[in-house]
Amino acid sequence: MILIASALLLFFCLPAIESFACVRFTLGLPKQLARDIEKYDIKVYQMPDGDDDDAEYKETFECIKKCMPFAVCGSNTPIDMKGHRVLARAYPWGILDVENSDWTDCKALRTMIMFLLQVICGSRRNFTAMDVNRKPSGVDQSPGLSYVGFSDLPNLIHRKSVKKGFEFTLLAVGRDGTGKTTVVNSIFHTDIVTDKSEVSLKERSDSKVVLEPSTVELEERGVKVRLTVVHTHGYGDSLNNTNNPDPIIRYIDDQFDKYFADESGINRRHILDTRVHCLLYFIEPYQRGLKPLDVKFLKAVGSKVNVIPLIAKSDTLTKQELAVKKQELARDIEKYDIKVYQMPDGDDDDAEYKETFECIKKCMPFAVCGSNTPIDMKGHRVLARAYPWGILDVENSDWTDCKALRTMIISQMSDLQEVTHNVHYENFRSERLTDSGRSSKRPVDAERGYDKQIREKDQELKRMEEKLARMQQQIQQQKLDSAPVRDIRDSRV
């Protein structure tokens, strides 16, 4: 009986001791840990104070601050508690819900981790102690289990992009008078370039191409875009256009070189991206296919930038003529193996994207014409061109491809940036590192060659010294052999 009573007492007392130890651990050790962290000057993560007007965040901040250092215990076993399934630990005296903030700091720790994820994504969404348990709509979860918050990461990344904004650089190349400025202004519904610089007659005769960048800050529904448009003047306007592509190619490489230098510097947090993400190449409407200058330029820049060929001033062509021009242009692009930008196929389940992709693909190569003049048409103000025989709406997809071009640029802006960074810039970076590796080897090779020449000279001097020493020995020996022999007896006499 005594043994049975002792066993029962041990069975029921050990959990009480464990419970007391847990309480002592929770209350005592964190204070010691906080003291040692301060004593040994150990750097631990500290949540930022937040904005003064953000009362919800400040309340969360104070709650988490009181819990630090966190005292946690976990469980992988879901248990039913009051009609809900929660992660808990079952003891003979009761059930410990690891989500209960009165017993453990697991919820506060998760709130802190989710905040860190928000910081990484560049945005912050306030998760209070009560808000962590909410269930988002459209998420299938086991009833009663706590919501972690990972499903909000796409939204956080979206907020990061909105908060940071976008940087996009567009390069417009083509002969003067093909409507480059007007088309670009029509695409973004903004007068990006108002005063165009004129190229002097001397510069035209010297085949000089002038590049003029213009930057504007655009904002639509809270989304900011820093748009830089680089216009070219004097391209293809002189008798000898052989060197016309060189300044443009040099400008593209200079932007890569500038980004490479900034990326290799000390401060890499705020790098201004001026790399060319897209090149709009305007082709004159009256030419048949591509000219030799077009082929030379497009083949040279196809591996450096995303090229989108355009048929300029499409309003001067009939539908039949336009269809023929598109066929000739597509034929020459394939014939000369010219690299142009291709939209990604997208997911198989994305029906809307596939429909948009097919519509845009049918329009390529694009035939465009622009307008900066808003005109009233059927109660709406549209950008249009007024002719004596009618009004041409540049947004009408039956007449021009301006709308399809804008849809492609806006919807694929992130892809254009990714291709620029991951493909074109990486190719440039690899070439630059390879060239720098070769140049670093050249002094070593030269030094080795110089040392080799010195050794050869030393060996030659040594051989000459040995030869000279042998010659001196021979001369001395000859002198001894030719000397007269005197008789000793004669000397005595």
C-alpha atoms as one frame of an Amber mdcrd trajectory, in Angstrom:
protein
   0.000   0.000   0.000   2.868   2.330   0.860   4.513   1.619  -2.515   1.263
   2.250  -4.383   0.722   5.529  -2.484   4.296   6.619  -3.227   3.864   5.828
  -6.930   0.613   7.812  -7.094   2.205  10.733  -5.225   5.200  10.716  -7.609
   2.913  10.525 -10.649   0.848  13.523  -9.571   3.660  15.608  -8.043   6.157
  15.479 -10.904   3.879  17.465 -13.287   3.433  20.065 -10.547   7.191  20.321
 -10.195   7.501  20.550 -13.995   4.851  23.219 -14.057   6.625  25.156 -11.317
   9.901  24.793 -13.221   8.229  26.131 -16.380   6.882  29.136 -14.478  10.298
  29.755 -12.935  11.932  29.389 -16.364   9.457  31.807 -17.902   9.808  34.421
 -15.171  13.457  34.098 -14.123  15.623  33.104 -17.059  14.516  35.829 -19.506
  15.571  38.488 -16.996  18.978  36.850 -16.651  19.244  36.523 -20.412  18.335
  40.183 -20.942  20.899  41.176 -18.329  23.675  39.141 -20.022  22.746  40.515
 -23.453  23.219  44.023 -22.125  26.309  43.093 -20.094  28.219  41.517 -23.000
  26.928  44.046 -25.582  25.358  41.357 -27.788  23.542  42.691 -30.830  20.000
  41.364 -31.191  17.281  42.468 -33.563  15.196  45.418 -32.398  11.900  46.321
 -34.027  11.797  49.920 -35.284   9.650  52.364 -33.366   7.355  53.001 -36.317
   5.417  56.121 -37.240   3.984  58.355 -34.588   0.507  58.126 -36.124   0.528
  54.321 -36.333  -1.259  53.509 -33.050  -1.887  49.867 -33.980   1.781  49.240
 -34.717   2.858  50.969 -31.488   0.500  48.743 -29.499   1.959  45.650 -31.201
   5.478  46.977 -30.631   4.887  47.417 -26.898   3.330  43.955 -26.552   6.271
  42.273 -28.295   8.821  44.349 -26.390   7.373  43.169 -23.078   7.751  39.527
 -24.177  11.420  39.781 -25.193  13.420  37.595 -24.722  10.757  35.125 -25.789
   9.892  32.059 -23.708   8.434  29.451 -26.060   7.270  25.863 -26.184   5.806
  24.093 -29.177   3.485  21.300 -30.136   2.714  19.342 -33.293  -0.454  17.786
 -31.869  -3.819  19.421 -32.640  -6.294  19.043 -29.761  -9.964  19.991 -29.550
 -10.560  22.855 -27.113 -14.013  24.399 -26.799 -15.010  23.372 -30.313 -11.735
  24.472 -31.925  -8.650  22.526 -32.908  -5.497  24.121 -31.535  -1.854  23.099
 -31.213  -1.466  22.171 -27.559   0.337  19.974 -25.050  -1.833  17.660 -22.938
  -0.871  17.248 -19.273  -2.782  15.315 -16.611  -3.721  18.579 -14.911  -4.829
  20.356 -18.081  -4.079  21.353 -21.647  -1.428  23.941 -22.530  -2.385  25.936
 -25.636   0.896  27.058 -27.185  -0.961  29.950 -28.830  -2.125  31.367 -25.514
  -0.122  34.514 -24.826  -0.671  34.152 -21.065   1.405  30.948 -21.019   3.950
  31.175 -23.881   5.365  33.771 -26.264   4.898  31.692 -29.423   2.320  34.080
 -30.842   4.521  37.104 -30.142   7.488  35.333 -31.758   5.448  34.523 -34.860
   4.275  38.137 -35.042   7.912  39.240 -34.894   8.930  36.784 -37.646   6.088
  37.929 -39.884   7.211  41.498 -39.323  10.734  40.518 -40.418   9.282  39.002
 -43.588   7.475  42.261 -44.221  10.723  44.171 -43.735  12.434  41.868 -46.270
   9.589  42.469 -48.721   9.913  46.207 -48.145   6.490  46.712 -46.644   4.840
  46.395 -43.284   1.450  45.114 -42.347   0.463  45.357 -38.706  -0.118  41.985
 -37.055  -1.404  42.593 -33.561  -1.653  39.803 -31.015  -5.348  39.388 -31.737
  -5.044  39.897 -35.484  -2.735  36.899 -35.984  -5.618  34.482 -35.441  -7.739
  35.845 -38.265  -8.522  33.729 -41.331  -8.097  35.243 -44.777 -10.839  34.735
 -47.297 -10.192  32.058 -49.880  -7.660  30.143 -47.763  -8.532  26.576 -46.875
  -7.461  25.861 -43.316  -8.223  23.328 -40.660 -10.911  24.807 -38.353  -9.441
  26.432 -35.282  -5.776  26.276 -36.315  -4.074  29.689 -36.208  -3.375  31.699
 -39.335   0.368  32.184 -39.881   0.369  34.903 -42.545   2.490  33.546 -45.407
  -0.383  33.949 -47.845   0.032  37.721 -47.499   3.576  37.661 -48.909   2.484
  38.283 -52.539   0.551  41.296 -51.316   3.590  42.439 -49.357   5.781  42.141
 -52.447   3.170  44.133 -54.346   3.251  46.789 -51.633   7.041  46.831 -51.833
   6.912  47.502 -55.569   4.290  50.199 -55.113   6.251  51.843 -52.315   9.604
  51.666 -54.091   8.252  52.532 -57.522   9.577  51.455 -60.899  12.498  52.645
 -62.997  12.156  52.160 -66.718  14.314  53.432 -69.589  13.065  53.533 -73.156
  15.286  54.203 -76.173  13.601  55.478 -79.350  15.686  55.069 -82.532  14.738
  56.030 -86.061  15.091  58.731 -88.658  13.930  62.216 -87.762  10.343  62.755
 -88.792   9.123  59.219 -88.180   7.028  60.316 -85.168   9.168  58.885 -82.358
   8.344  61.609 -79.832   4.642  61.690 -80.680   4.243  57.922 -80.383   6.035
  57.789 -77.020   3.912  60.659 -75.694   0.774  58.881 -76.934   1.731  55.617
 -75.228   2.090  57.223 -71.791  -0.483  60.018 -72.291   2.144  62.539 -71.180
   4.263  65.158 -72.930   7.572  63.591 -71.982   9.530  65.580 -74.542   8.222
  69.007 -75.528  11.314  70.863 -76.811  13.299  68.778 -79.257  16.859  69.839
 -80.010  17.667  70.396 -83.640  20.722  68.804 -85.212  22.825  71.303 -87.116
  23.633  70.878 -90.775  27.316  70.361 -89.960  26.479  67.555 -87.522  24.258
  65.957 -90.164  27.031  66.169 -92.746  29.442  64.638 -90.217  27.035  61.704
 -89.652  26.750  62.657 -85.992  23.993  61.045 -83.920  22.840  62.939 -80.824
  21.172  61.137 -77.905  18.952  63.191 -75.621  17.531  61.560 -72.447  14.428
  62.982 -70.770  13.160  61.824 -67.382   9.668  62.258 -65.961   7.966  61.008
 -62.793   4.597  59.371 -63.530   2.036  58.348 -60.923  -1.229  56.496 -61.397
  -3.378  55.226 -58.506  -0.466  55.369 -56.098   1.969  53.553 -58.411   5.037
  55.607 -59.317   7.188  55.120 -62.406  10.416  56.976 -63.079  10.383  56.926
 -66.873  13.441  57.907 -68.907  13.045  58.261 -72.664  16.206  58.593 -74.762
  15.584  60.165 -78.167  18.022  59.957 -81.063  18.555  62.771 -83.537  20.415
  62.528 -86.830  20.156  58.760 -87.211  20.146  57.731 -90.884  19.882  61.315
 -92.171  23.311  61.722 -93.801  24.756  60.336 -97.000  27.219  58.113 -95.156
  25.424  56.354 -92.289  28.012  53.658 -91.705  28.963  54.867 -88.223  25.463
  55.865 -87.098  24.954  52.807 -84.832  28.216  53.365 -82.909  27.072  56.226
 -80.581  23.888  54.339 -79.697  25.726  51.097 -78.944  28.281  53.072 -76.945
  25.473  54.681 -74.908  23.947  51.279 -74.088  27.334  49.924 -73.020  28.045
  53.056 -70.963  24.857  52.528 -68.956  25.874  48.905 -68.314  29.334  50.091
 -67.318  27.887  52.690 -64.953  25.629  50.127 -63.295  28.553  47.696 -63.030
  30.677  50.353 -61.315  27.854  51.240 -58.882  27.213  47.573 -58.159  30.911
  47.018 -57.437  31.099  50.059 -55.140  30.711  50.355 -51.396  27.165  51.742
 -51.266  24.915  49.351 -53.222  21.624  50.121 -51.514  20.491  52.979 -53.747
  21.689  52.259 -57.278  20.066  54.379 -59.960  19.206  52.041 -62.821  19.733
  53.866 -66.123  20.180  50.732 -68.229  18.097  50.640 -71.402  15.252  48.186
 -70.838  13.515  48.554 -74.191  14.444  49.869 -77.640  11.707  51.037 -79.998
  13.054  50.949 -83.545  10.982  53.044 -85.971  11.009  51.887 -89.598   9.866
  54.215 -92.353   6.523  53.208 -93.871   7.519  53.598 -97.530  10.555  51.270
 -97.496  10.305  47.623 -98.443  11.555  45.423 -95.637  14.789  46.323 -93.845
  17.597  48.479 -95.218  21.260  47.465 -94.792  21.602  50.085 -92.036  18.615
  48.570 -90.216  20.050  45.078 -90.451  23.484  46.187 -89.246  22.092  48.115
 -86.285  19.507  45.536 -85.185  22.014  42.673 -85.324  24.471  44.722 -83.252
  22.020  45.662 -80.479  19.941  42.468 -80.463  22.196  40.917 -77.807  22.353
  44.100 -75.699  18.766  45.302 -75.359  15.147  44.235 -75.853  14.271  45.345
 -79.397  10.702  46.080 -80.521  10.506  47.002 -84.251   7.737  49.416 -85.270
   6.324  50.531 -88.603   6.110  54.305 -88.227   3.306  56.538 -89.535   1.004
  53.656 -90.285  -1.797  56.132 -91.096  -0.120  56.700 -94.497  -0.775  53.074
 -95.490  -3.937  51.260 -96.416  -4.848  48.006 -94.712  -3.603  45.975 -97.659
  -0.316  47.901 -97.828   0.115  47.577 -94.066  -0.367  43.808 -94.198   2.296
  43.563 -96.929   4.732  45.731 -94.926   4.293  43.534 -91.867   4.948  40.391
 -93.880   8.092  41.868 -95.440   9.395  43.043 -92.068   8.724  39.682 -90.381
  10.401  37.906 -93.306  13.573  40.008 -93.059  13.735  39.611 -89.277  13.738
  35.860 -89.719  16.012  35.964 -92.755  18.792  37.938 -91.065  18.318  36.195
 -87.697  17.593  39.441 -85.846  16.818  39.082 -82.136  13.633  40.874 -81.088
  11.805  40.779 -77.780   9.391  37.882 -77.324   6.725  37.879 -74.636   6.823
  34.928 -72.217   4.162  32.298 -72.791   2.777  32.485 -69.254   0.994  29.814
 -67.225  -1.303  27.316 -68.846  -4.075  28.144 -66.377  -3.945  31.907 -67.024
  -6.625  32.172 -69.699  -6.780  35.974 -69.599  -3.047  36.338 -70.158  -3.108
  33.801 -72.989  -5.889  35.732 -74.706  -3.934  38.991 -74.360  -0.768  37.230
 -75.535  -2.468  35.946 -78.679  -3.935  39.369 -79.491  -0.565  41.088 -79.124
   1.230  38.365 -81.070  -1.132  38.873 -84.019  -0.271  42.581 -84.103   3.520
  42.093 -84.224   5.395  43.800 -85.763   3.440  46.813 -84.565   2.213  49.531
 -86.907   1.867  52.781 -84.979   1.056  56.433 -85.332   0.695  58.950 -82.533
  -1.075  62.134 -81.634  -0.751  64.768 -78.920  -4.101  66.401 -79.704  -7.208
  65.361 -77.703 -10.403  65.489 -79.773 -14.029  64.942 -78.743 -15.487  61.812
 -80.338 -18.966  60.632 -79.362 -18.811  62.304 -75.984 -15.286  61.129 -75.166
 -11.948  62.893 -75.469  -9.420  60.766 -77.289  -6.018  61.275 -78.827  -6.668
  61.482 -82.539  -5.503  62.910 -85.830  -7.986  65.070 -87.770  -8.001  64.772
 -91.553 -10.387  66.409 -94.053 -11.888  62.985 -94.751 -12.204  61.855 -91.137
 -10.704  61.487 -87.658  -8.173  58.778 -86.826  -8.359  57.574 -83.230  -4.859
  56.333 -82.361  -6.384  54.119 -79.648  -8.579  52.249 -82.112  -7.116  48.763
 -82.560  -8.747  48.444 -85.993  -6.525  51.215 -87.364  -3.280  51.221 -85.348
  -1.407  48.996 -82.877  -0.666  51.749 -80.334  -2.948  50.169 -77.750  -1.366
  46.739 -78.209   2.112  48.288 -77.935   1.181  50.058 -74.705  -0.348  46.882
 -73.286   2.812  44.965 -74.092   5.162  47.555 -72.534   3.093  48.048 -69.377
   2.199  44.399 -68.780   5.717  43.166 -69.546   7.603  45.998 -67.845   8.873
  43.701 -65.094   9.840  41.032 -67.635  11.693  43.613 -69.748  13.630  44.625
 -66.643  14.368  41.017 -65.701  15.604  40.125 -69.194  17.776  43.235 -69.191
  19.299  42.338 -65.827  19.508  38.549 -66.100  20.452  38.214 -69.772  21.871
  41.354 -71.378  23.587  42.801 -68.319  24.943  39.402 -67.271  26.466  38.958
 -70.737  28.096  42.373 -70.451  29.271  41.633 -66.909  30.775  38.278 -67.933
  32.655  39.904 -70.805  33.898  42.668 -68.544  35.138  40.234 -65.893  36.775
  38.078 -68.566  38.541  41.089 -70.059  39.684  42.276 -66.642  41.024  38.773
 -65.931  43.000  38.819 -69.168  44.347  42.301 -68.495  45.416  41.256 -65.003
  47.386  38.366 -66.490  49.190  40.557 -69.000  51.561  42.242 -66.495  52.424
  38.841 -65.052  53.192  37.466 -68.510  55.244  40.553 -69.347  57.141  40.248
 -66.089  57.813  36.589 -66.764  59.060  37.421 -70.251  61.280  40.168 -68.870
  62.742  37.794 -66.283  63.373  35.249 -69.001  65.275  37.815 -71.065  67.368
  38.781 -68.026  68.233  35.139 -67.364  69.226  34.640 -70.994  71.405  37.739
 -70.855  73.043  36.546 -67.649  73.748  33.164 -69.172  75.199  34.793 -72.269
  77.420  37.066 -70.147  78.570  34.056 -68.125  79.493  32.178 -71.305  81.389
  35.178 -72.595  83.281  35.516 -69.286  84.223  31.835 -69.367  85.362  32.169
 -72.971  87.435  35.237 -72.082  89.027  33.401 -69.141  90.005  30.484 -71.413
  91.505  32.865 -73.937  93.590  34.534 -71.206  94.885  31.159 -70.037  95.867
  30.252 -73.600  97.737  33.543 -74.035  99.664  33.035 -70.797 100.537  29.485
 -71.786 101.828  30.673 -75.174 104.020  33.270 -73.482 105.557  30.625 -71.237
 106.245  28.295 -74.136 107.954  30.984 -76.254 110.247  32.367 -73.487 114.168
  31.677 -74.127 115.976  29.118 -71.944 119.210  30.344 -70.283 122.132  28.030
 -69.331 123.110  28.113 -65.690 126.715  27.440 -66.463 126.978  30.516 -68.624
 125.680  32.575 -65.763 128.399  31.220 -63.491 131.116  32.147 -65.901
